[in-house]
């Protein structure tokens, strides 16, 4: 299972986790403090550690965390766990971050998201904030036996591959694939990202091709639509209309709806399946998917997780 590639037994991460309430359905660390990046974020030793904690009951979790770590919170702590949870769920991307925390001698920040909101994002790509992070290598520090969450995590990886396949040519390299995947949560295509974000995508992938390969390798080997030449680091995919239609039909709902919105002429009101069939036969299928990903990000207006400094 692809998720096994995410597991970490790092003692340092578990020690940090011991400072927080235990009721976590998932906890993972990510970013330049975990995996080496090229460029200005290459100093792993002094980099801030980023964590995400997924909790079934945010009100109960914040209530316990306020007792253990009162100083971590902004002024919202004075309003109590229900208000913090309301802000978390209804603003930003469904995540509430406490930044700039010293813990076990390391500077960390940690975000809290409800399990139900994360599962919905993993399956539907509503905003692709945490789901996008989980399409890249992360270190999972804790995970309970929530079968629905595990299935959604795996589906998110498969969806990232499918979207990338549709935007790539018939034959491409592993690095091409991983660059497309890493760029999904930015604009849908790393080549369309400009300036700082394009450099960031390149810096994430270049030093971590082996980690991406570990994360996606089993899915690629098991896919009937992919010829995975592991020795050469090359892949070939089915670009027939039938193959593309199969891929389009498995995309997350939000992306399908954006494609339908782009392709559906005024007054037609076609259903999504009819539109996707048309796109599958379109020579510009990849460009349509690319535009759908870009549009999917635009309404967010740079939407981020909520971080409130005290």
For each residue, the residues with C-beta under 8 A, 3 or more apart:
1: 4 154 218
2: 5 6 154 157 215 216 217 218 219
3: 6 7 140 150 153 154
4: 1 7
5: 2 137 211 214 215 217 218
6: 2 3 28 137 138 139 140 215
7: 3 4 139 140
8: 13 29 139 140 141
9:
10: 13 14 29 139 141
11: 14 15
12: 15 16 104 106
13: 8 10 16 17 29 49 139 141
14: 10 11 17 18 141 142
15: 11 12 18 104
16: 12 13 19 49 51 103 104 106 108
17: 13 14 20 24 27 141 142
18: 14 15
19: 16 68 69 103 104
20: 17 24 53 65 68 69 110
21: 24 61 64 65 68
22:
23: 55 56 57 60 61 64
24: 17 20 21 27 53 54 55 61 142 144
25: 54 55 56 115 143 144 146 149
26: 52 53 54 115 118 140 142 143 144 146 149
27: 17 24 51 52 53 54 140 141 142 143
28: 6 51 52 134 138 139 140 141
29: 8 10 13 33 34 49 50 51 138 139 141
30: 34 35 50 51 52 133 136 138 139
31: 34 35 47 48 49 50
32: 35 36 37 41 42 43 44 47
33: 29 44 47 48 49 50 106
34: 29 30 31 44 49 50 138 139
35: 30 31 32 137 204 207 208 211
36: 32 42 44 207 208
37: 32 41 42 203 204 207 208
38: 41 42 202 203 206 207
39: 42 199 200 203
40:
41: 32 37 38 47 203
42: 32 36 37 38 39
43: 32 46 47
44: 32 33 34 36 47
45:
46: 43
47: 31 32 33 41 43 44
48: 31 33 100 106 107 108 109
49: 13 16 29 31 33 34 106 107 108 109
50: 29 30 31 33 34 108 109 110 111
51: 16 27 28 29 30 108 109 110 111 141
52: 26 27 28 30 95 110 111 112 113 130 133
53: 20 24 26 27 61 110 111 112 113
54: 24 25 26 27 112 113 114 115 118 149
55: 23 24 25 58 60 61 112 113 114 115
56: 23 25 114 115 116
57: 23 60 61
58: 55 61 62 81 84 85 88 89 112 114
59: 62 63 81 82 85
60: 23 55 57 63 64 81
61: 21 23 24 53 55 57 58 64 65 112
62: 58 59 65 66 81 84 85 112
63: 59 60 66 67 81
64: 21 23 60 61 67 68
65: 20 21 61 62 68 69 72
66: 62 63 69 70 73 77 80 81
67: 63 64 70
68: 19 20 21 64 65
69: 19 20 65 66 72 73 98 101
70: 66 67 73 77
71:
72: 65 69 98 101
73: 66 69 70 76 77 84 98 310
74: 77 98 308 309 310
75: 78 79 308 310
76: 73 79 83 84 87 308
77: 66 70 73 74 80 84 310
78: 75
79: 75 76 83 84
80: 66 77 83 84
81: 58 59 60 62 63 66 84 85
82: 59 85 86
83: 76 79 80 86 87
84: 58 62 73 76 77 79 80 81 87 88 96
85: 58 59 62 81 82 88 89 96 114
86: 82 83 89 90
87: 76 83 84 90 91 96 306 308
88: 58 84 85 91 94 95 96 112 113 114 306
89: 58 85 86 94 114 117
90: 86 87
91: 87 88 306
92: 95 96 303 304 305 306
93: 121 127 129 130 300 303 304 305 306
94: 88 89 113 114 117 118 121 127 129 130 305
95: 52 88 92 111 112 113 129 130 305 306
96: 84 85 87 88 92 111 112 113 305 306 307 308
97: 109 110 111 112 305 306 307
98: 69 72 73 74 101 109 110 111 112 307
99: 109 307 309
100: 48 107 109 309
101: 69 72 98 107 108 109 110
102: 105 106 107 108
103: 16 19 106 108
104: 12 15 16 19
105: 102
106: 12 16 33 48 49 102 103
107: 48 49 100 101 102
108: 16 48 49 50 51 101 102 103
109: 48 49 50 51 97 98 99 100 101 307
110: 20 50 51 52 53 97 98 101
111: 50 51 52 53 95 96 97 98 130 305
112: 52 53 54 55 58 61 62 88 95 96 97 98
113: 52 53 54 55 88 94 95 96 117 118 130 305
114: 54 55 56 58 85 88 89 94 117 118
115: 25 26 54 55 56 118 119 146 149
116: 56 119 120
117: 89 94 113 114 120 121
118: 26 54 94 113 114 115 121 122 130 131 149 152
119: 115 116 122 123 148 149 152
120: 116 117 123 124 126
121: 93 94 117 118 124 125 126 127 128 129 130 131
122: 118 119 131 134 152 153 155 156
123: 119 120 152 155 156 252 253
124: 120 121 252 253 254
125: 121 128 131 159 252 253 254 255 296
126: 120 121 254
127: 93 94 121 131 300 303
128: 121 125 131 132 184 185 296 297
129: 93 94 95 121 132 133 185 303 304 305
130: 52 93 94 95 111 113 118 121 133 134 305
131: 118 121 122 125 127 128 134 135 156 185
132: 128 129 135 136 184 185
133: 30 52 129 130 136 138 185
134: 28 122 130 131 138 153 156 157
135: 131 132 156 157 160 181 182 184 185
136: 30 132 133 181 182 204 212 215
137: 5 6 35 208 211 212 214 215
138: 6 28 29 30 34 133 134
139: 6 7 8 10 13 28 29 30 34
140: 3 6 7 8 26 27 28 143
141: 8 10 13 14 17 27 28 29 51
142: 14 17 24 26 27
143: 25 26 27 140 146 149 150
144: 24 25 26 149
145:
146: 25 26 115 143 149 150
147: 150 151
148: 119 151 152
149: 25 26 54 115 118 119 143 144 146 152 153
150: 3 143 146 147 153 154
151: 147 148 154 155
152: 118 119 122 123 148 149 155 156
153: 3 122 134 149 150 156 157
154: 1 2 3 150 151 157 158
155: 122 123 151 152 158 159
156: 122 123 131 134 135 152 153 159 160
157: 2 134 135 153 154 160 161 215 216 219
158: 154 155 161 162 219 250
159: 125 155 156 162 163 250 251 252
160: 135 156 157 163 164 181 184
161: 157 158 164 165 177 181 216 219 220 223
162: 158 159 165 166 247 250 251
163: 159 160 166 167 180 184 188 251 255 289 293
164: 160 161 167 168 177 180 181 184
165: 161 162 168 225 226 237 247
166: 162 163 244 247 248 251 285 286 289
167: 163 164 180 188 189 286 289 290 293
168: 164 165 172 176 177 180 237 286
169: 172 239
170: 236 237 239
171: 234 235 236
172: 168 169 176 177 234 235
173: 176 177 233 234 235
174: 177 178 209 212 213 233 234 235
175: 178 179 205 206 209 233
176: 168 172 173 179 180
177: 161 164 168 172 173 174 180 181 216 235
178: 174 175 181 182 205 209 212 213 216
179: 175 176 182 183 190 201 202 205
180: 163 164 167 168 176 177 183 184 189 190
181: 135 136 160 161 164 177 178 184 212 216
182: 135 136 178 179 185 190 201 204 205 212
183: 179 180 186 187 188 189 190 191 192 193 201
184: 128 132 135 160 163 164 180 181 188 293
185: 128 129 131 132 133 135 182
186: 183 190 193 197 200 201 297
187: 183 192 193 197 293 294 297
188: 163 167 183 184 192 289 290 291 292 293 294 296 297
189: 167 180 183 192 193 290 293 294
190: 179 180 182 183 186 193 198 201 202
191: 183 198
192: 183 187 188 189 290 294
193: 183 186 187 189 190 197 198 201
194: 197 198
195: 198 199
196: 199 200
197: 186 187 193 194 200 201
198: 190 191 193 194 195 201 202
199: 39 195 196 202 203
200: 39 186 196 197 203 204
201: 179 182 183 186 190 193 197 198 204 205
202: 38 179 190 198 199 205 206
203: 37 38 39 41 199 200 206 207
204: 35 37 136 182 200 201 208
205: 175 178 179 182 201 202 208 209 212
206: 38 175 202 203 209
207: 35 36 37 38 203
208: 35 36 37 137 204 205 211 212
209: 174 175 178 205 206 212 213
210: 213 214
211: 5 35 137 208 214 215
212: 136 137 174 178 181 182 205 208 209 215 216
213: 174 178 209 210 216 217
214: 5 137 210 211 217
215: 2 5 6 136 137 157 211 212
216: 2 157 161 177 178 181 212 213 219 220
217: 2 5 213 214 220 221 230
218: 1 2 5 221 222
219: 2 157 158 161 216 222 223
220: 161 216 217 223 226 228 235
221: 217 218 228 230
222: 218 219
223: 161 219 220 226 228
224:
225: 165 237 238 243 246 247
226: 165 220 223 235 236 237 238
227: 235 236 237
228: 220 221 223 235
229: 232 233 234 235 236
230: 217 221 233
231:
232: 229
233: 173 174 175 229 230
234: 171 172 173 174 229
235: 171 172 173 174 177 220 226 227 228 229
236: 170 171 226 227 229
237: 165 168 170 225 226 227 243
238: 225 226 242 243 244
239: 169 170 243 244
240: 243 244
241: 244 245 280 281
242: 238 245 246 280
243: 225 237 238 239 240 246 247
244: 166 238 239 240 241 247 248 279 280 285
245: 241 242 248 249 276 277 280
246: 225 242 243 249 250
247: 162 165 166 225 243 244 250 251
248: 166 244 245 251 256 259 276 279 280 285 289
249: 245 246 273 276
250: 158 159 162 246 247
251: 159 162 163 166 247 248 255 256 259 289
252: 123 124 125 159 255 256
253: 123 124 125 256 257
254: 124 125 126 257 258 296
255: 125 163 251 252 258 259 289 292 293 296
256: 248 251 252 253 259 260 272 276
257: 253 254 260 261 272
258: 254 255 261 262 292 293 295 296
259: 248 251 255 256 262 263 272 275 276 279 288 289 292
260: 256 257 263 264 270 271 272 275 276
261: 257 258 264 295
262: 258 259 288 291 292 295
263: 259 260 275 278 279 288
264: 260 261 268 269 270 275
265: 268
266:
267:
268: 264 265
269: 264
270: 260 264 274 275
271: 260 274 275
272: 256 257 259 260 275 276
273: 249 276 277
274: 270 271 277 278
275: 259 260 263 264 270 271 272 278 279
276: 245 248 249 256 259 260 272 273 279 280
277: 245 273 274 280 281
278: 263 274 275 281 282
279: 244 248 259 263 275 276 282 285 288 289
280: 241 242 244 245 248 276 277 285
281: 241 277 278 285
282: 278 279 285 288
283:
284: 287 288
285: 166 244 248 279 280 281 282 288 289
286: 166 167 168 289 290
287: 284 290 291
288: 259 262 263 279 282 284 285 291 292
289: 163 166 167 188 248 251 255 259 279 285 286 292 293
290: 167 188 189 192 286 287 293 294
291: 188 262 287 288 294 295
292: 188 255 258 259 262 288 289 295 296
293: 163 167 184 187 188 189 255 258 289 290 296 297
294: 187 188 189 192 290 291 297 298
295: 258 261 262 291 292 298 299
296: 125 128 188 254 255 258 292 293 299
297: 128 186 187 188 293 294 300
298: 294 295 301
299: 295 296
300: 93 127 297 303
301: 298
302:
303: 92 93 127 129 300
304: 92 93 129 307
305: 92 93 94 95 96 97 111 113 129 130
306: 87 88 91 92 93 95 96 97
307: 96 97 98 99 109 304
308: 74 75 76 87 96
309: 74 99 100
310: 73 74 75 77
